[in-house]
Amino acid sequence: MGVNRMAVVPVVQPVAFPHRVHVDSETVGLSCDICHAGALTQTGAGIPPLWLCASCHAAMPTESDAARDLKAFIDTDRPIPWQRVWRLPAHTFFSHRTHTAVAGIDCAACHGDMASLDAPPIVPLKTLTMADCIACHTREQGGERQVDQRRGGQGPVRPVSASSSPGGDADCTACHR
Amino acid sequence: MALWGMTIDLDLCTGCQACALACKAENNIPDVGTVDVRRGRRIAWMEVLVQTDPHHPGRARFLPRPCLHCDDPPCTKVCPVFATFRDHNGTVGQVYAQCIGCRFCMAACPYNAKYFNWRTYHDPGPGQNPQVSVRGKGVVEKCTFCHHRLLLAEDRARGEGRPLAPGDYVPACVEACPTGAITFGDLADPDSAVAHQARSPRAFRLLEELGTRPKVIHLAARRERDHA
């Protein structure tokens, strides 16, 4: 029990990527899935490969430090060693596609307001514990499942004969399979 | 709400074990090794039980036995940590991360359909189904009616904006059966093929007298009666 699997480890990215400039409709106006290509179609959202950055930046002037750092990676053709910020425990299964394309949930619902960031996040903007998932899933279901409070809300989820509604189904084995 | 169930026609079963093999591949079921097999620690979510008769050498009867997904499961009542439970679709689930390995559920299951990981038999890696976890040492595992396939089928149906159709969700054993002995579907739908077969006069449920109300229903072999 000594290891907290949800422990937040601060990370420093190799390039100070500003999400705001890329997402803001007044500047570039990209949608999330242009760079995170799997966000709508796959289990994992993924990080952009170097060629995707290069496809715009190779011919662009390098005004900022971040752009200069990126240019160095592009010129030497080295993949950018992005550090992972958002982690789920190994015993959970999460599909981006199910939540984005199928259920139509906005990325910010779990990831927070990434679009407003001028520097890469050091820690996740929102915590993603089981209680956070359950809170959303039971809300849609009318709170038919109770999270056992004995261990501070992290305890076993006691399934109560639940009436499933499409998309709002707190099915234990959906994530823990 | 669906009530997933299965019928297995023993008249059509040839004992080829395609179901057992398909299950092993689909659900990352480990090979426990000969030493552990001799100790009775084999893991086979779908097991084809064989009955031979000394009076009729060369003849055998086969009975494929997955988890029977009892409607009133004895295993869930003894679990001290709610790691095993009957979900809203009637399938009996097992949350490996929650399981403490006490094996009470194995003792409670009258069908021996639950299996314990006595060791870490394998690690996640290439060649395994990424939709299913690789269970580590010290947890109980069981047939889930390929629950991950239900999730994928639901996703697909929802993406196409239609309700789940019969045949969208089929476990690996059903898909693999070359003789079509296994039928899978919604028992709550009286018009489904599986519900139709469940009403057959040949239908019986294993150890029915215990009151577990299994949702895997076997159809007795007519052949046996003819030869009697």
Contacts between the chains, C-beta under 8 A, distances in Angstrom:
chain1	res1	chain2	res2	distance
A	43	B	130	7.8
A	89	B	97	7.7
A	91	B	96	6.7
A	91	B	97	3.9
A	91	B	133	6.5
A	92	B	97	7.8
A	93	B	131	7.3
A	93	B	133	7.5
A	93	B	148	7.9
A	95	B	155	7.4
A	97	B	155	6.9
A	98	B	151	7.6
A	98	B	155	5.3
A	101	B	159	6.5
A	102	B	155	5.3
A	102	B	158	4.9
A	102	B	159	5.2
A	103	B	158	7.8
A	148	B	82	7.7
A	156	B	81	5.6
A	156	B	82	4.2
A	156	B	83	7.5
A	156	B	98	5.9
A	157	B	82	7.2
A	158	B	82	5.6
A	159	B	82	7.4
A	159	B	85	4.7
A	159	B	86	7.6
A	159	B	87	6.4
A	159	B	88	7.7
A	161	B	88	6.8
A	162	B	87	7.9
A	162	B	88	4.5
A	163	B	1	7.0
A	163	B	88	7.0
A	164	B	1	6.2
A	164	B	88	5.1
A	164	B	89	7.6
A	166	B	158	6.6
A	167	B	158	7.0
A	169	B	88	7.5
A	171	B	87	5.9
A	171	B	88	7.2
A	171	B	93	7.9
A	172	B	85	6.9
A	172	B	87	7.1
A	172	B	93	5.9
A	172	B	95	5.2
A	173	B	87	6.7
A	173	B	91	7.9
A	173	B	93	4.0
A	173	B	94	7.6
A	173	B	95	6.7
A	173	B	144	6.4
A	173	B	147	5.0
A	174	B	147	7.8
A	174	B	151	5.8
A	176	B	95	4.3
A	176	B	96	6.7
A	176	B	97	5.4
A	176	B	98	7.2
A	176	B	133	7.8
A	177	B	131	7.3
A	177	B	132	6.0
A	177	B	133	6.1
A	177	B	144	6.9
A	177	B	147	6.0
A	177	B	148	5.5
